[in-house]
Amino acid sequence: MPDDPLAEALRAARDGDRRGFATLWRGLHPGVLRYLRVIAGDHAEDAASETWLQVIRDLDRFDGDLAAFRGWLFRIARNRGLDTVRRRPTPPLPAAASASDAATLTLENDGTAWAVALIAELPIDQAEAVMLRVVIGLDVATTADILGKRPGAVRIAAMRGLRRLATHPDVRDRTQPSRQGV
């Protein structure tokens, strides 16, 4: 979703407009959920719900533009995801695609779930950097602020994570042309 409608929706949501908030949620929730699948695994849905509840509670106190809102949102998501994991007795596992509705098992969703599961296998600092920088598209400064790291550390973690993903056998198998008939 382009940023202009989201920026307008943010202004409206801050003024209490439900449609504005719904537009923000529709535009940003998929990225929040993907990020939380890396942080909280099977508990991503719970953490996402807690994230949006906190956003609703605190939106009237938020002051900034859409870029600042994205940073604020993902900082909340990270904190809720880590809190959720701490409350659970077992370590999180990457969530599998839900088979509850056959229509939702499209090729795109399958590919997204596959990619998020691979990213979740990275060391946590690399996984978070890749998710926030590459998948979500946040800038280095915002990502560094969310993770409590220096911008250089974020760049290095993202680079190492991407290099590790590029050499992963599943990625190589999926990206190499079929050798049938050779």
N, C-alpha and C positions, 0 to 999 in steps of 0.2 A: 504494500500500500504506500503511495507517495506520501511524503512528509507534510505537504500543505494541508490536506484534509485532517491529518492527525494534529497538526498545530492548532487548527481551528477547533477541533474536538477538545483539545486540552483546555483552551480558553473557555469553552462552553462548560466543560465538566467542572472546572474550578468555580464556575458560577452556579453549580448545582444542577446543570442540565443532564438528565439521564441519558438522552440520546448521544450527547457528547462523550459521556463515559463509556457507553456501549461501543461507540466507534473506536475509542482508545483500546478497549478490551479486545475487540475483533482484530485490530491491527497489530497489537503487541503480545497478546496472550500466546499465540503459537511459538514465538521465540522464547518467551518466558518458560513455557513448558519444556521445550527442547533443552534449554540450559539446565533446568531443574532435573531433567532425566539424567544428566551427567553428574550433578551434585547429589541428588537424593534418590536416584534409581527408582525403585517401585513406589516410593513415597512422593514422587514428583507432583501428582495431582493434589495431595494434601498440602504440600508446601506452596503450590500455586494458589490454592484457595486462600491460605493464610496471607500470602503476598497481596492479593487483590483486596482482601478485607482491610489490611493495614493501609493500602493506598486509599481506599474509600474513607477510612477514618482520618487520615492525615492530609488529604488532597487540598483542603482549604488553607493549610499552612505551607504548602509547596509554593516556592517562588522561583520561576525560571522559565526558559524556553523548552522546546521539545527535546533538544539534545540533553539538556540538564534533567528533564523528566525521565528520559531513557536511562540515564545514569542512576538516578534516584530509584527508579523501578527495579533495575537489576541489582542494585545494592540491597534493597529490601528482599528481593528474591533470593539472593545469596544467603543473607542472614536467616531467612525463614527455612531455606533448604538445609543449612547446617544445623539449625535448631531441630528440625524434624529428624535428621539423622542421629543427632545426639540422644533424642528421646527413644529411639528404637533400639531394641536389644541386639538385633542382627545387622551386619553391614549391608549397605544398599547394593542391589544388583541392577544392572541396566534393564530397563523395562522392555518387554517384548511388545510387539504390535498387538493390539487387542483384536480378537477374532469375533467379537460380539456382533458386529454388523458387517456382512460381506461387502457392502458397498464402500465401506471405509478402507478396505484392503486394496487400494489402488496401487499401481506401480510406483507412483510418486511417494506415497506414504511408506511403502516398503523400503524404498531407497533412503528416505529420511531416517527411518528407524534404524536401518543398517548403519548409516553414517554416524548417527548419534551413539549407537552402541559401540562402534569402533573408537570414537573419540573418548567415550567413557573408560576405555581400557588404558588410556594414557595416564601417566602420573598426574595427580590432581592439578598441580600448578600449570602443566601444559594443557590439560583438558579445559580448564577454565579459560585460559588465555585464547585458545583456539575457538571455543564457543563464543566468547564475548567479542573477539576481534573479527573473526572470519565468518562465523555463522550469523551472529546478531548484527555485526557491522559497526560496533562501537569504536570510537577512536582510541588511540593509545592512552591519552591522558585520562579519559573517563574510565577505561578498563583498569588502569593503574590505581585510580582512586577507589574503585569498587573492591579490588583485590588487596588494597593496602600495600602495594608494591611500587617500586620506582618504574618509570616508563621503560627504561632500558631492560629491566628484568622481565617486563611483559613482552617486549619485542623478542627477547631471547627465548622465553618459554613458548611463545607462539611459533617461532621459527623451528625450534626443536620438535615441538609437537607435530607440525606439518611435515617435517622431514621424516619423523618416525612413521607417520601415517603413509607417506609416499612409499616407504619400503615395506609396509605391512603386506604379507602374502595375499590377504583377501582383497586388498586394494589393487595389487598388481594383477591378480586373476581377473578382477572385474573390469580393469581398464585396458588389458591387452586384447587385441583382436583374436577372435576364435581361430584356432589352428586346425580346424577340421579340414579334411581333404589334403593334408600336407604329407 
